[in-house]
Amino acid sequence: MQDPPAVNYVSLSKAMSKALRHQPERLGITLAPDGSVALTELIDALNRRGGWPRALTEADILQVVEHGTKQRFAVEDGRIRARYGHSVPLAIAYEQAEPPAVLYHGTSEANVQPIMDVGLLPMERQVVHLSADVATARQVGRRHGGRTVILQVDAARAARDGIRFYRGNDSTWLADAIPATYLSRLV
């Protein structure tokens, strides 16, 4: 007997991100106020969309959740949600956490002056994304195109001053906004 065709888990992760973070309506799903949807509903919607070498299963989704390097998703009580990165208007409750002393934000040279003028704002997302290390910030910054610039965030001072931080995963931290006074350009 022949093994079933393999699913491209990178493509599946991207489809799940689009559905659970940005455009649930494109798959015909409705997210609960906490950003979750029944796991079976997501699987059915992804299978209706098609483009997979075989029907997706719960095991496929759990493979992405458990082995994804960015820990974007969480499954609990038969429901799945994106842990961070939402652009859809939801009342996501992030758990406040004490950040490391320094965090980083990768961006393009073209964005640096506007950021230094007004600080880091969520823009089309719900929260600002920060990186725990320079390498991750550099990788994120490359997505903006142009020359990548790394901004350093004095997270310890910001936290002391009342800025709330939330943990997205091992390498991603979140904040409502970061005023420019806590930012410096990494040389």
C-alpha angles and dihedrals in degrees: 000000000000122000115247115258116274122253118230099238094194089058090045092051090051091049090049091049092051091049098043101034110028121007115018090156091066088067093039095247130130119214121221116240089267090055096253133128131184109276090229091053092053092048092049092048093049091049091050089052088055129189094124123121088235139356112299118241136200087258090060092053092046090050089060093043096048101037104032110121093220097049090223098159140053129196122202133160093353093309130108130205140168110255095215144343100075121164093175115093105256134144095245111178111213119193112240115238138180107257127218114265093261132029131178139222123200119209141144126276089248091061098048100085095047089049092048089050098051107009129239112321128182092244106183093354130073097242140017115262118223131181128230092216140029095244093058092045090051091051091050092045092056089066089068093062127227124057112345118233125190119215119201118220120208090219095169093057092041091052091048088052092054104266107145119227128193130194115240096177139312093302103024127074126182135209135175090238138327117223115225092247089076095050133089132169112252110233 
